């Protein structure tokens, strides 16, 4: 399903959407529809379109959740605390070992309604997969299992070899490089398929560039971002 929201800034519009939909900010896809900069005669605003996953059965079991104000990350004991964490780690370990790969699973961090899990393996590159798709699939299964344990409100994040951070840095560089190409050629460029979080990172990175705009295209979880030249208005 899609919804439209408006705020003074992109951040404010996203916060309004998250609060009204009851979702984490990284659990929906944001498309920037219109941006109006502050001027003498008009106040600035940003209009966004939010795409949720209500029609995608594989994601809906764990992606709806309450938005909280406190997201303080706690890096603590890597050993599981309580029955839920113990069962979750056992499930992830068993799942990967049944795939034929060695793995050591530990808690990386704890946030309110978010649990970071670190995977250590001599086959990390395989667990990550092309563009992180294997890691995303493992993460999806871990979240579904967490829901079956009665913890649908907890978002489980899997990572290995700091892939998530490295991927973010790569995407930010890709966004700026693509924007430069679009501004030089005045032609649009369609990027590779990305998950919702990665697409939102591209949109956010390029939002402040006045002569470039972005939009998502395609169906399903892995859509593509098109970067277009719009000129300075």
Buried (B, 14 or more C-beta within 10 A) or exposed (E): EEEEBBBEEBEBBBBBBBEEBEBBBBBBBBBBBEBBEEEEEEEEBBBBBBBBBEEEEBBEBBBBBEBEEEEEEEEEEBEBEEEBBEBBBEBBBEBBEEEEBEBEBBBBBBBBBBBBBBBEBEBBEBBBBEBBEBBBBBBBBBBBBBBEBEBBBBBBBBBBBEBBEEBBEEBBEBBEEBBEEBBEEEEBBEBEBBBBBBBBBBBBBBBEBEBBBBBBEBEEBBBBBBBBBEEEE
